[in-house]
Amino acid sequence: MKSQQSGASISAVEVLNISRRGFWLLVHEREYFLAFDQFPWFRQAKGSEILNVQLPQPHHLYWPDLDVDLELESLEAPEKYPLIDTHGLATASFFATKNRRGSKASAAYAPRSG
C-alpha cells in the first residue's frame, strides 16, 4: 500500500491564514484573499468558523457555521459580483454581525448585467 506524499494537500479547499484584513483561501491549488471589506460576513466570525469551509461542488464554497455560500467566480472576479442585500436592509453590516438567535441572514453576490 502506498501512502500519500507527506505535506500534500488532501483537501480541495483550505484556509491558509487569517489576518486583521481578511483571510487567504486555497481552492483547487489557487490562492485567493478574501478581504473583510469585500466579504463582510466573515468580519466578526471566529477563526474556527472561517476554518470550517466546504467545497460541496467544484465551483461552490460553503461555511456551515456562518451559513455563507459563495460562488468561486465571485472570488476570481469580485467586480462582477456587487454585494446585494436580499433582505432589503440598508447596510451590509448586518451580515458582519449575524443574528445568533437562529434567524438566517442571507445575502448574495449577483452578476452585474450589461
Buried (B, 14 or more C-beta within 10 A) or exposed (E): EEEEEEEEEEEEBBBEEBEEEBBBBBBEEEEBBBBBEBBBBBBBBEEEBBBBBEBEEEEEBBBEBBEBBBBBBBBEEBEEBEBEBEEEEEEBEBBBEBEEEEEEBEBEBEEEEE
